[in-house]
């Protein structure tokens, strides 16, 4: 009994980036050291989010403000409102 040995290759579908993720980063001053640290934070978090196939980076929130002065952290508050209204799944934050 002969049969046809044709094999059809069906490539795997990459997972959809469906889970919205935001990045929050803060430094306490605009000194060169702090800004270099901010760059490192954003870079590390962006790579981390990109490494998870299901995550979709939708926004990045950055505050440059000292917590000692009682500043309002506008981007942090905007992020919280955005998360509430858009039902964000993940918030990535790093302290370097």
C-alpha positions as CSV (number, residue, x, y, z in Angstrom):
1,X,0.0,0.0,0.0
2,X,1.6,3.2,-1.2
3,X,0.8,6.6,0.3
4,X,1.9,10.1,-0.5
5,X,4.7,11.4,1.8
6,X,4.1,15.1,1.3
7,X,4.5,17.1,4.4
8,X,3.3,20.6,4.7
9,X,5.2,22.9,7.0
10,X,3.0,25.1,9.1
11,X,5.0,27.8,10.8
12,X,4.2,28.7,14.4
13,X,2.5,32.0,14.9
14,X,4.3,34.4,17.1
15,X,2.3,35.3,20.2
16,X,0.3,38.5,19.9
17,X,1.5,41.4,22.0
18,X,-1.9,41.9,23.7
19,X,-1.0,42.8,27.3
20,X,-0.5,46.6,27.6
21,X,2.6,47.6,29.7
22,X,3.8,51.0,30.8
23,X,7.2,52.0,32.2
24,X,7.7,54.4,35.0
25,X,11.0,55.9,35.9
26,X,12.0,58.7,38.3
27,X,15.2,60.5,39.2
28,X,15.5,63.1,41.9
29,X,17.4,65.8,40.0
30,X,18.6,66.7,36.6
31,X,22.3,66.2,37.3
32,X,24.3,64.4,34.8
33,X,24.7,61.3,37.0
34,X,20.9,61.2,37.6
35,X,20.2,61.6,33.9
36,X,22.6,58.8,33.0
37,X,20.8,56.7,35.6
38,X,17.5,57.6,34.0
39,X,18.8,56.5,30.6
40,X,19.9,53.2,32.1
41,X,16.5,52.6,33.7
42,X,14.5,53.3,30.6
43,X,16.9,51.2,28.5
44,X,16.8,48.2,30.9
45,X,13.0,48.3,31.3
46,X,12.4,48.7,27.5
47,X,14.6,45.6,26.9
48,X,12.7,43.7,29.6
49,X,9.3,44.5,28.2
50,X,10.5,43.6,24.6
51,X,11.7,40.3,25.9
52,X,8.2,39.2,26.8
53,X,6.3,38.3,23.6
54,X,2.9,38.9,25.1
55,X,3.7,42.4,26.4
56,X,3.0,45.6,24.3
57,X,4.8,48.8,25.5
58,X,2.1,51.5,25.3
59,X,3.7,54.4,27.2
60,X,6.7,55.6,29.2
61,X,6.3,57.9,32.2
62,X,9.3,59.9,33.4
63,X,9.5,62.2,36.5
64,X,12.6,64.3,37.3
65,X,11.7,65.5,40.8
66,X,12.8,65.2,44.4
67,X,10.5,63.5,46.8
68,X,11.9,65.8,49.6
69,X,10.4,68.9,48.1
70,X,7.0,67.4,47.9
71,X,6.7,67.8,44.2
72,X,3.6,66.5,42.6
73,X,5.1,63.7,40.4
74,X,2.9,64.6,37.5
75,X,3.9,61.6,35.3
76,X,3.3,59.2,38.1
77,X,-0.2,60.6,38.7
78,X,-0.9,60.5,34.9
79,X,0.3,56.9,34.8
80,X,-2.1,56.0,37.6
81,X,-5.0,57.6,35.9
82,X,-4.0,55.9,32.6
83,X,-3.8,52.6,34.3
84,X,-7.3,53.0,35.9
85,X,-8.9,54.1,32.7
86,X,-7.2,51.7,30.3
87,X,-6.9,48.7,32.6
88,X,-3.2,48.3,32.2
89,X,-1.9,44.8,33.1
90,X,1.7,45.6,34.1
91,X,3.7,48.6,35.3
92,X,7.5,48.1,35.1
93,X,9.7,50.1,37.5
94,X,13.3,49.8,38.3
95,X,15.6,51.4,40.8
96,X,19.2,51.4,39.6
